[in-house]
Amino acid sequence: TALDGRKLYAHAKTGGYLYQAELRRELVRRLGVEWGPVHNGTAEVVGIPQPVLRAFSRRRAEIERTMAERGEHSQRAAQVAALDTRQAKDYGVSAESLRGRWRARASRLGLEWEQLAELTGRAVVSEPARANVEETASHLASPHGLTRDRASFTRRDVIQAWCDQLPQGADIVMIESLADEFLASEHSVPLATDVRGLTHRDVIRRADGQVIAATAEE
């Protein structure tokens, strides 16, 4: 009665990182904005005051308020609060109406249209230099990189790490190419190319009694 979404869920987080990296690149290309450091796949436009960023991050405010009311602080609690406060988007609102609301809210916070315009035209799209690529690869392979908190990593982890190392963004093809180059280099040692033999006991028993593997291949 439902699609098998295990692989979709497994790759959803990495898909989000790639989306954000492509978004940053496109906004650099179209508007010339600069980006700050990337944290967990996302970054902020350089030059926008913190109070404005927080005011426009309404979902984050809702989640934090819900957690405070419940007296909760864990990452799991944040995930639950995010689900509990999520509302369906109103797709009937016009772009012009939204733009007017956003400008009015920014103005109330002290960010005028002229100041916002000054944040554009600061950067241009450029490919990372080979020296920078090699330096980043060495960092990812160091004790402070991919194995800082665990002993092994997947291709998805490498893709996410590269996204975090590219604040001005990059297209998806390039990021996947950098990840595959890293995995094929001396920095990476394959531990298993097929994990079915290691996870054969992890199963899902369907209502009709049929048993299927619970772990997606990787």
PALO-330771 format. One record per residue: residue number from 1; residue in three letters; x, y, z of N, C-alpha, C in turn. Coordinates in pm, 1 decimal. Layout:
BEGIN
     n   res         nX         nY         nZ        caX        caY        caZ         cX         cY         cZ
   NUM   Ala          X          Y          Z          X          Y          Z          X          Y          Z
...
END
This chain:
BEGIN
     n   res         nX         nY         nZ        caX        caY        caZ         cX         cY         cZ
     1   Thr       81.2     -121.1        0.0        0.0        0.0        0.0       84.6      126.1        0.0
     2   Ala      216.4      112.7        1.8      303.8      231.1        3.2      431.6      200.6      -73.4
     3   Leu      491.4      306.3     -126.7      619.4      289.7     -194.7      729.3      259.1      -94.0
     4   Asp      831.7      187.6     -137.4      947.5      159.7      -52.8     1034.2      284.9      -50.0
     5   Gly     1027.4      358.2       60.6     1097.6      486.2       68.3     1229.4      482.4      141.9
     6   Arg     1283.9      361.5      167.5     1406.6      354.6      247.5     1523.1      428.5      183.5
     7   Lys     1543.8      409.5       54.7     1655.1      476.9      -11.6     1629.0      627.2      -22.4
     8   Leu     1501.6      662.7      -43.1     1467.2      804.8      -48.6     1500.0      873.3       82.9
     9   Tyr     1459.3      812.0      194.5     1489.4      869.1      325.6     1640.1      871.5      351.4
    10   Ala     1709.1      767.6      307.3     1854.2      760.3      330.4     1927.8      874.6      261.4
    11   His     1876.9      917.3      146.0     1945.1     1019.8       67.2     1882.5     1158.2       80.9
    12   Ala     1776.0     1170.3      159.9     1705.1     1299.3      168.8     1793.8     1409.7      224.9
    13   Lys     1868.5     1379.9      329.9     1954.1     1481.7      391.0     2060.7     1529.2      292.9
    14   Thr     2123.5     1435.0      223.0     2225.8     1470.6      125.4     2165.0     1552.2       11.5
    15   Gly     2043.4     1516.9      -28.6     1974.3     1595.5     -130.6     1954.6     1739.1      -87.6
    16   Gly     1926.9     1759.3       41.7     1911.7     1894.3       95.0     2041.6     1973.1       88.4
    17   Tyr     2152.6     1907.3      120.5     2283.1     1973.5      112.1     2312.0     2016.9      -32.3
    18   Leu     2284.0     1926.6     -127.9     2309.5     1958.4     -268.4     2219.9     2072.6     -316.2
    19   Tyr     2095.0     2072.0     -272.6     2003.0     2180.7     -309.1     2057.1     2314.9     -260.7
    20   Gln     2101.1     2320.3     -133.8     2152.3     2445.3      -77.4     2277.7     2492.3     -150.4
    21   Ala     2365.1     2397.6     -187.2     2487.8     2434.8     -259.0     2455.2     2492.0     -396.3
    22   Glu     2361.1     2430.0     -465.8     2319.2     2480.2     -597.6     2250.0     2615.5     -583.6
    23   Leu     2169.8     2630.8     -477.7     2101.8     2758.7     -453.2     2202.7     2870.7     -430.5
    24   Arg     2304.3     2844.3     -347.6     2406.8     2946.7     -322.9     2475.6     2986.1     -452.9
    25   Arg     2510.3     2888.2     -533.9     2578.7     2916.3     -660.7     2490.3     3001.9     -751.2
    26   Glu     2361.8     2969.8     -760.1     2272.9     3044.6     -848.2     2254.1     3188.0     -800.4
    27   Leu     2248.2     3208.9     -668.4     2232.1     3345.0     -617.5     2360.3     3426.1     -634.2
    28   Val     2475.1     3359.8     -630.9     2599.9     3428.9     -663.9     2598.1     3468.3     -811.4
    29   Arg     2556.2     3375.5     -896.4     2555.2     3401.4    -1040.6     2455.5     3511.0    -1077.8
    30   Arg     2336.2     3507.1    -1017.6     2231.6     3600.2    -1057.5     2239.6     3734.4     -985.0
    31   Leu     2277.3     3732.2     -857.2     2273.7     3854.3     -777.3     2410.5     3899.7     -727.7
    32   Gly     2509.3     3809.7     -730.2     2641.8     3847.5     -684.1     2653.1     3861.1     -533.4
    33   Val     2568.8     3789.1     -457.5     2577.3     3796.6     -311.2     2694.9     3712.9     -260.9
    34   Glu     2741.3     3746.2     -140.5     2846.5     3668.7      -74.3     2782.9     3584.7       36.0
    35   Trp     2845.1     3469.8       64.2     2791.8     3379.7      165.7     2891.0     3361.6      279.3
    36   Gly     2838.6     3346.4      399.8     2920.8     3318.8      515.8     2951.9     3170.8      525.6
    37   Pro     3010.7     3126.0      636.5     3045.6     2985.1      654.7     2922.0     2895.6      645.7
    38   Val     2943.3     2775.0      595.4     2834.5     2677.7      583.5     2830.8     2592.4      709.4
    39   His     2713.1     2577.1      766.4     2695.1     2493.0      885.4     2577.4     2400.0      861.3
    40   Asn     2605.9     2270.0      865.3     2501.7     2169.5      839.5     2431.1     2194.3      706.2
    41   Gly     2510.3     2231.0      606.8     2456.4     2243.4      472.0     2402.2     2379.4      435.0
    42   Thr     2384.9     2470.7      531.1     2324.5     2600.6      499.9     2417.2     2715.1      539.8
    43   Ala     2397.3     2829.4      475.6     2476.5     2948.7      504.5     2386.6     3071.1      494.9
    44   Glu     2436.3     3183.2      545.0     2360.8     3308.8      539.7     2432.6     3408.1      449.2
    45   Val     2355.0     3496.2      387.7     2411.8     3600.8      301.6     2488.7     3700.2      388.2
    46   Val     2611.1     3729.6      349.0     2695.0     3823.3      423.1     2634.8     3963.8      415.5
    47   Gly     2626.1     4030.1      532.3     2580.2     4167.9      535.5     2440.9     4187.5      590.6
    48   Ile     2365.0     4079.4      608.7     2230.2     4092.5      665.2     2240.7     4080.1      817.0
    49   Pro     2194.3     4179.8      892.9     2206.5     4176.8     1039.8     2137.5     4054.2     1101.0
    50   Gln     2191.8     4006.8     1211.6     2138.8     3888.2     1278.5     1992.3     3903.4     1319.9
    51   Pro     1949.9     4019.3     1373.7     1807.8     4033.4     1409.6     1715.4     4015.4     1289.4
    52   Val     1759.7     4059.7     1171.6     1678.5     4043.7     1051.1     1671.4     3897.0     1011.7
    53   Leu     1785.2     3828.3     1018.3     1787.8     3685.8      985.7     1692.6     3607.8     1075.2
    54   Arg     1696.2     3637.7     1205.3     1611.1     3565.9     1299.8     1463.9     3598.4     1275.0
    55   Ala     1435.0     3722.5     1243.7     1296.1     3762.2     1221.6     1237.7     3693.9     1098.3
    56   Phe     1320.6     3674.2      996.8     1272.2     3610.0      875.1     1273.5     3457.6      884.4
    57   Ser     1341.3     3403.0      984.8     1341.5     3258.6     1005.2     1225.7     3222.7     1097.1
    58   Arg     1105.4     3234.3     1046.0      986.6     3217.1     1128.8      969.0     3072.3     1173.7
    59   Arg     1004.9     2977.9     1089.3      994.2     2837.2     1128.1     1084.4     2807.7     1247.0
    60   Arg     1206.4     2861.3     1242.2     1299.2     2838.2     1352.3     1244.0     2896.4     1481.4
    61   Ala     1184.6     3014.8     1473.0     1127.4     3078.2     1591.8     1013.2     2994.0     1648.6
    62   Glu      930.0     2939.3     1560.1      819.7     2854.6     1604.6      871.5     2730.4     1676.9
    63   Ile      973.1     2669.3     1619.0     1030.3     2547.2     1678.5     1091.3     2577.7     1814.5
    64   Glu     1169.4     2686.6     1822.7     1232.8     2722.5     1949.5     1129.3     2756.3     2056.2
    65   Arg     1023.2     2824.1     2015.9      917.1     2859.7     2111.0      846.5     2734.0     2163.8
    66   Thr      819.4     2640.0     2074.1      754.1     2515.5     2114.9      843.2     2435.6     2209.9
    67   Met      972.9     2429.4     2180.6     1065.9     2356.7     2267.4     1074.8     2423.1     2404.3
    68   Ala     1076.6     2556.8     2406.3     1084.6     2629.2     2534.0      960.0     2602.3     2618.1
    69   Glu      843.7     2599.5     2552.8      719.5     2573.2     2626.1      719.1     2433.1     2686.0
    70   Arg      784.3     2340.0     2618.0      789.1     2201.7     2664.5      908.2     2175.7     2756.1
    71   Gly      999.4     2272.3     2766.0     1118.3     2253.2     2847.8     1213.3     2150.7     2790.3
    72   Glu     1220.0     2143.6     2656.8     1303.2     2043.3     2589.9     1420.6     2111.2     2518.8
    73   His     1529.6     2034.6     2501.1     1650.3     2094.2     2443.5     1722.5     2002.3     2345.3
    74   Ser     1685.1     1876.3     2335.3     1760.1     1780.4     2254.8     1730.7     1795.8     2105.6
    75   Gln     1818.5     1735.2     2023.9     1799.1     1737.8     1878.9     1672.4     1662.7     1841.0
    76   Arg     1645.6     1552.2     1911.1     1523.7     1474.9     1885.2     1399.8     1559.7     1915.1
    77   Ala     1405.3     1636.2     2023.2     1292.2     1723.2     2058.0     1270.8     1828.8     1950.2
    78   Ala     1380.8     1877.4     1891.5     1369.9     1976.7     1784.8     1301.8     1916.9     1661.8
    79   Gln     1333.4     1791.1     1631.3     1270.1     1724.8     1518.5     1120.1     1707.8     1541.5
    80   Val     1083.9     1668.6     1664.2      942.2     1652.0     1697.6      869.5     1785.6     1689.3
    81   Ala      932.3     1890.8     1743.7      871.6     2024.8     1739.8      855.2     2073.0     1596.0
    82   Ala      952.1     2040.3     1509.6      943.6     2080.6     1368.9      822.6     2016.9     1301.7
    83   Leu      797.1     1890.2     1333.1      681.2     1821.4     1275.4      550.9     1876.3     1332.3
    84   Asp      551.4     1902.5     1461.9      428.9     1948.8     1528.4      387.8     2088.1     1482.7
    85   Thr      483.9     2172.5     1446.1      452.5     2311.2     1410.6      441.9     2333.5     1260.1
    86   Arg      466.5     2228.2     1182.7      463.9     2243.9     1037.5      321.1     2264.6      988.8
    87   Gln      303.3     2363.7      904.4      172.6     2393.8      847.8      180.1     2390.1      695.2
    88   Ala       66.4     2360.9      636.2       60.7     2357.9      489.6       84.0     2498.4      433.9
    89   Lys      160.9     2507.3      326.4      189.9     2637.1      265.2       68.3     2687.1      186.1
    90   Asp       50.5     2817.5      189.9      -57.4     2880.1      115.3       -5.1     2919.0      -22.5
    91   Tyr      -34.2     2836.7     -122.6       16.9     2861.8     -256.6      -68.9     2962.8     -332.7
    92   Gly     -176.2     3012.5     -268.4     -261.0     3109.0     -334.1     -211.9     3251.8     -322.4
    93   Val     -107.8     3275.0     -241.5      -54.0     3409.9     -222.5       35.1     3446.0     -341.4
    94   Ser       15.9     3564.2     -397.3       94.5     3605.8     -513.6      234.7     3647.2     -472.4
    95   Ala      326.5     3638.8     -568.1      465.7     3679.0     -543.2      474.0     3826.6     -506.7
    96   Glu      394.1     3910.1     -574.0      396.1     4053.8     -546.7      349.9     4083.1     -404.1
    97   Ser      248.1     4009.8     -358.6      198.1     4028.6     -222.7      304.4     3990.8     -120.7
    98   Leu      371.2     3877.4     -144.6      476.7     3834.0      -52.4      591.9     3933.8      -51.6
    99   Arg      630.5     3981.8     -169.1      742.6     4075.9     -178.7      711.9     4202.9      -99.7
   100   Gly      587.8     4250.0     -107.6      549.2     4369.2      -32.7      556.8     4347.2      117.2
   101   Arg      512.3     4231.1      162.8      518.5     4199.1      305.8      663.2     4191.4      353.0
   102   Trp      747.0     4126.5      271.8      887.2     4110.0      310.7      958.1     4244.8      320.1
   103   Arg      931.8     4333.5      223.7      996.3     4465.3      226.9      951.1     4544.7      349.1
   104   Ala      821.3     4535.9      381.0      769.2     4608.9      497.3      830.0     4554.8      625.6
   105   Arg      841.9     4422.7      637.0      899.3     4363.3      758.1     1046.1     4400.9      771.8
   106   Ala     1120.5     4395.6      661.0     1261.9     4432.6      664.7     1278.7     4579.3      703.5
   107   Ser     1191.7     4665.2      650.8     1199.9     4807.9      682.0     1175.7     4832.6      830.3
   108   Arg     1081.5     4761.3      888.9     1054.8     4776.3     1032.3     1174.9     4735.7     1115.4
   109   Leu     1256.2     4645.1     1059.7     1374.3     4596.9     1130.9     1498.5     4680.6     1099.0
   110   Gly     1481.7     4784.4     1017.9     1592.9     4873.6      987.1     1670.7     4839.3      862.8
   111   Leu     1624.0     4741.4      786.3     1692.5     4704.5      661.9     1612.3     4759.7      544.3
   112   Glu     1659.5     4870.4      488.1     1589.5     4935.8      378.7     1632.6     4876.5      243.9
   113   Trp     1554.0     4907.4      141.4     1578.7     4852.9        8.8     1717.2     4890.8      -43.7
   114   Glu     1760.5     5013.4      -17.1     1891.1     5057.3      -66.4     2003.5     4976.0       -4.0
   115   Gln     1991.1     4948.1      127.5     2093.4     4867.5      196.2     2097.1     4725.7      140.6
   116   Leu     1979.1     4671.9      111.3     1972.1     4536.5       56.9     2036.5     4530.1      -80.4
   117   Ala     2014.9     4634.2     -159.8     2072.5     4637.1     -294.6     2225.1     4640.0     -289.3
   118   Glu     2280.8     4700.3     -183.1     2427.1     4708.1     -169.3     2490.6     4571.8     -143.0
   119   Leu     2410.3     4474.1     -104.8     2463.5     4339.9      -77.9     2482.9     4259.9     -205.7
   120   Thr     2435.7     4312.2     -318.6     2448.7     4241.9     -446.3     2570.6     4292.2     -522.5
   121   Gly     2611.6     4216.3     -622.6     2723.9     4255.6     -706.5     2858.2     4244.3     -638.2
   122   Arg     2867.3     4164.7     -531.9     2992.4     4152.0     -456.8     3076.5     4032.0     -498.4
   123   Ala     3014.5     3933.1     -560.6     3086.2     3809.3     -591.3     3046.3     3759.1     -728.8
   124   Val     3132.3     3676.4     -787.0     3104.1     3612.6     -915.7     3132.3     3463.8     -901.5
   125   Val     3066.2     3385.2     -983.9     3085.3     3240.8     -981.3     3224.6     3207.0    -1031.5
   126   Ser     3294.3     3120.7     -958.0     3427.7     3076.5    -1000.0     3447.4     2932.0     -957.6
   127   Glu     3523.9     2859.3    -1035.1     3553.3     2719.6    -1002.5     3663.5     2714.7     -897.0
   128   Pro     3656.1     2620.5     -801.0     3761.0     2610.5     -699.8     3895.1     2572.0     -762.4
   129   Ala     4000.4     2638.3     -721.4     4134.0     2609.9     -773.8     4177.9     2470.4     -730.7
   130   Arg     4261.2     2407.3     -814.8     4307.8     2271.8     -785.2     4380.5     2265.9     -651.5
   131   Ala     4456.3     2369.0     -620.0     4527.9     2370.7     -491.8     4430.0     2371.3     -375.3
   132   Asn     4321.0     2446.7     -390.0     4220.5     2450.9     -284.3     4147.4     2317.9     -271.7
   133   Val     4123.7     2252.5     -385.9     4058.1     2121.5     -383.8     4144.5     2020.6     -308.4
   134   Glu     4273.6     2020.8     -337.8     4364.0     1926.1     -271.9     4377.5     1956.8     -123.1
   135   Glu     4378.7     2084.6      -89.0     4387.0     2123.8       52.3     4261.1     2079.2      127.3
   136   Thr     4145.8     2097.6       64.9     4020.5     2057.2      127.6     4014.7     1905.8      142.3
   137   Ala     4058.9     1832.7       40.4     4059.3     1686.8       46.8     4148.3     1638.4      161.5
   138   Ser     4262.2     1703.1      179.7     4351.8     1665.6      289.7     4286.0     1692.7      424.5
   139   His     4211.6     1802.9      432.8     4140.4     1833.7      557.3     4033.6     1729.1      586.1
   140   Leu     3956.9     1691.6      484.0     3852.2     1591.9      503.4     3910.2     1457.3      544.1
   141   Ala     4032.5     1429.0      499.3     4097.0     1302.2      532.9     4168.9     1306.5      667.4
   142   Ser     4178.7     1423.5      727.7     4251.2     1438.2      854.3     4163.7     1394.3      971.8
   143   Pro     4222.8     1383.4     1091.8     4144.0     1347.6     1210.4     4035.9     1449.1     1244.0
   144   His     4043.2     1568.7     1183.4     3942.9     1672.5     1209.5     3834.8     1676.0     1100.3
   145   Gly     3842.7     1581.9     1006.7     3749.5     1580.6      895.1     3640.3     1476.4      909.9
   146   Leu     3630.8     1389.0      810.8     3521.1     1292.3      804.8     3522.5     1191.7      919.6
   147   Thr     3640.4     1164.6      973.8     3649.6     1065.9     1083.1     3665.8     1131.2     1219.9
   148   Arg     3627.2     1257.3     1231.5     3637.9     1326.6     1360.0     3551.1     1260.3     1467.3
   149   Asp     3431.0     1219.2     1428.6     3336.4     1164.3     1526.1     3306.5     1017.1     1506.2
   150   Arg     3355.0      957.6     1396.0     3331.2      815.0     1371.6     3441.4      760.4     1284.0
   151   Ala     3450.4      628.1     1280.0     3564.9      564.7     1215.9     3547.5      543.7     1065.6
   152   Ser     3425.6      550.8     1016.2     3403.5      527.2      874.0     3303.2      628.8      820.0
   153   Phe     3289.0      631.5      687.5     3197.4      726.1      624.9     3144.5      666.7      495.3
   154   Thr     3036.1      723.7      446.3     2974.5      680.0      321.5     2993.0      786.9      214.4
   155   Arg     2953.0      754.8       92.5     2959.5      852.8      -15.7     2871.4      973.1       17.1
   156   Arg     2757.4      946.2       81.0     2669.8     1056.3      120.4     2741.0     1152.1      216.1
   157   Asp     2817.4     1097.2      310.1     2891.6     1181.2      404.7     2993.6     1268.7      332.2
   158   Val     3059.7     1211.4      232.0     3160.5     1286.7      156.7     3094.9     1400.5       78.4
   159   Ile     2980.5     1373.4       17.9     2908.8     1478.1      -55.8     2869.3     1591.3       37.8
   160   Gln     2815.2     1556.6      154.6     2776.1     1659.1      251.5     2896.4     1741.4      295.8
   161   Ala     3009.4     1674.4      317.9     3130.3     1744.0      362.7     3178.2     1843.2      257.2
   162   Trp     3174.1     1803.9      130.4     3215.4     1895.5       24.0     3121.1     2015.3       15.9
   163   Cys     2992.0     1990.9       33.3     2896.6     2102.4       32.0     2929.3     2203.0      141.2
   164   Asp     2968.6     2154.0      257.9     3003.0     2242.4      368.8     3131.9     2319.4      343.6
   165   Gln     3215.9     2269.2      254.5     3344.0     2334.4      225.6     3335.6     2432.3      108.9
   166   Leu     3215.8     2450.9       53.2     3199.4     2538.1      -63.4     3096.4     2646.6      -32.0
   167   Pro     3135.2     2748.0       44.2     3038.7     2850.4       86.5     2972.8     2924.6      -28.5
   168   Gln     3045.3     2945.5     -139.1     2985.7     3015.9     -253.4     2906.6     2921.6     -343.3
   169   Gly     2896.5     2794.8     -300.9     2815.2     2698.8     -373.5     2886.5     2636.4     -491.9
   170   Ala     2820.7     2539.6     -552.4     2872.0     2471.2     -671.1     2757.1     2389.8     -729.4
   171   Asp     2771.9     2350.6     -858.1     2664.3     2271.5     -916.6     2678.6     2126.0     -871.7
   172   Ile     2569.6     2054.2     -879.9     2563.3     1917.9     -826.8     2663.7     1826.1     -894.9
   173   Val     2679.1     1839.5    -1025.9     2772.0     1753.1    -1099.7     2913.6     1768.8    -1045.5
   174   Met     2955.1     1893.3    -1020.2     3089.5     1916.5     -968.6     3106.8     1855.6     -829.3
   175   Ile     3008.9     1874.4     -742.4     3019.8     1823.4     -605.9     3029.3     1670.7     -606.7
   176   Glu     2946.8     1605.5     -687.3     2953.1     1460.0     -693.8     3086.5     1413.9     -752.1
   177   Ser     3139.8     1490.2     -847.1     3269.7     1457.1     -905.3     3380.4     1469.8     -801.0
   178   Leu     3375.9     1575.5     -718.8     3475.3     1593.3     -612.9     3466.5     1480.6     -510.8
   179   Ala     3343.3     1438.6     -478.1     3325.1     1330.5     -382.3     3379.7     1199.5     -436.6
   180   Asp     3350.6     1169.7     -561.4     3397.8     1044.3     -620.6     3549.4     1044.5     -637.3
   181   Glu     3605.0     1161.0     -667.9     3751.3     1172.4     -677.6     3815.0     1144.1     -541.6
   182   Phe     3753.7     1195.6     -435.2     3805.5     1171.0     -300.3     3797.9     1022.4     -265.8
   183   Leu     3686.3      958.4     -299.6     3668.2      817.0     -266.4     3763.5      727.0     -344.0
   184   Ala     3806.4      773.4     -462.4     3898.3      694.7     -544.6     4044.9      724.5     -513.8
   185   Ser     4069.9      820.2     -425.5     4206.5      863.3     -396.6     4266.6      783.5     -282.0
   186   Glu     4392.6      817.2     -250.9     4462.5      751.0     -140.0     4404.7      790.0       -4.5
   187   His     4319.5      891.2       -2.1     4258.8      934.2      123.2     4152.4      837.0      174.0
   188   Ser     4101.4      752.1       85.4     3987.7      667.9      119.7     4021.3      520.0      102.5
   189   Val     3979.6      439.5      198.3     3999.5      294.2      192.7     3862.7      227.0      197.7
   190   Pro     3821.5      156.6       92.0     3690.2       91.1       93.4     3685.4      -19.1      200.1
   191   Leu     3582.0      -16.7      280.8     3562.9     -120.6      382.0     3463.1     -225.9      334.4
   192   Ala     3362.8     -183.5      257.2     3264.3     -276.4      203.5     3195.3     -209.5       85.7
   193   Thr     3188.8     -283.1      -26.2     3119.5     -229.0     -142.8     2977.8     -284.1     -152.9
   194   Asp     2946.3     -384.1      -73.4     2811.5     -441.5      -70.9     2784.8     -485.8       72.5
   195   Val     2695.0     -417.9      140.9     2673.5     -443.0      284.1     2563.8     -545.0      310.9
   196   Arg     2509.6     -605.3      205.3     2400.3     -700.2      228.3     2443.7     -816.2      317.2
   197   Gly     2568.4     -860.7      299.6     2616.9     -971.5      381.0     2636.6     -934.1      526.7
   198   Leu     2651.6     -804.6      553.1     2673.6     -758.0      689.9     2543.0     -724.3      760.9
   199   Thr     2438.6     -703.5      683.6     2312.5     -657.2      742.4     2195.9     -750.1      708.7
   200   His     2227.2     -876.2      673.6     2121.6     -966.2      627.7     2019.3     -998.0      736.2
   201   Arg     2055.1     -976.5      861.5     1961.1    -1004.8      970.4     1868.0     -887.1      999.0
   202   Asp     1897.8     -771.4      942.2     1810.4     -654.9      959.8     1697.9     -663.8      857.5
   203   Val     1580.0     -701.7      903.4     1470.5     -726.1      810.6     1342.6     -656.5      856.1
   204   Ile     1251.7     -640.6      761.3     1116.8     -592.0      787.4     1021.2     -705.3      753.4
   205   Arg      934.4     -740.3      847.2      836.2     -844.4      821.8      703.4     -778.9      784.1
   206   Arg      659.3     -801.6      662.3      536.7     -740.6      613.5      414.2     -807.5      675.1
   207   Ala      300.3     -743.5      658.2      175.7     -796.0      714.1      140.1     -932.6      656.5
   208   Asp      183.7     -958.7      531.3      153.4    -1087.8      470.7      255.6    -1194.4      506.8
   209   Gly      350.1    -1158.8      596.9      450.0    -1255.2      640.8      578.4    -1254.0      563.6
   210   Gln      581.6    -1185.0      448.7      704.7    -1181.1      367.5      810.0    -1097.1      436.1
   211   Val      936.5    -1140.5      428.2     1048.7    -1070.2      490.7     1132.0    -1003.7      383.6
   212   Ile     1165.8     -874.7      404.2     1252.0     -802.4      312.3     1365.2     -735.8      390.0
   213   Ala     1474.2     -705.8      323.0     1587.9     -642.3      389.6     1549.5     -503.3      438.6
   214   Ala     1598.1     -467.8      557.2     1564.0     -337.7      618.0     1668.5     -232.1      586.2
   215   Thr     1784.6     -271.4      536.5     1893.3     -177.7      512.1     1914.8     -158.5      363.0
   216   Ala     1917.0      -34.1      320.7     1942.2       -6.0      178.9     2086.8      -39.3      143.8
   217   Glu     2109.1      -88.4       22.8     2245.9     -122.5      -19.0     2329.2        3.6      -33.0
   218   Glu     2456.7       -6.4        6.7     2548.5      104.6      -13.9     2690.1       50.7       -6.2
END
